[in-house]
Structure formats: structure tokens, C-alpha cells
Amino acid sequence: VQLQASGGGSVQPGGSLRLSCAASGFSLDNYAIGWFRQAPGKEREGVSCMGRSDGSIRYADSVKDRFTISRDSAKNTMYLQLNSLKPEDTAVYYCNVLTNWGQGTLVTVSS
């Protein structure tokens, strides 16, 4: 069971990134999925999650209307689209399924 995250980088405020998290050893369709982030000096926080069966989606208030969670069954990959990025979005982003975590991908938003 493995989650491999990618897609982080450095962008200017207002920019966009798409984070990917490829799963191996299990099917993402069978589980709820989530994205978390941890900013320097802060605790890890939930960003977004998507339910297994009904696909219900939730976002943290701080990212609502800017971030979009999704998954591609054919590629067994989950995504987080980050738009209108702000400096306060700077963090290491982690994908999560049950007790499994990706290795984290760094997003830096700075002018």
C-alpha cells in the first residue's frame, strides 16, 4: 500500500497548482480520500475530503471556492487543484487514505 504525492512547487500569489497522489496496492474507489497540509510551525490541518460511496465533498473554510478535490478511477489517482493561491497556503501537502499518508509535497506561495 503506497501513496505517492507530486505536483508541488513555487508560485506567485494568484497562481495555480495541481497536486497528484497516485495509489498502489489498493483501489481509491473503495475508500474516502483526503488532503491535509502543515505550514511551518503549525499543526497539520485538514484541507478537503471526499467520501467513498456518495462522493460527498468537504473543504476547510480557508480554501473553499479555491481548491477542488477529485479522483480518477482509471488512473487510481487523487488530485487537489489549487487556484487563487495565497501566501498563507504555503505548506507541505499530504494525501491520506485511512492510516496511509503520502510523503508530502511542498507548496510555496510568494512574490
Order of alpha helices (4+ residues) and beta strands (2+ residues): beta-beta-beta-beta-beta-beta-beta-beta-beta-beta-beta
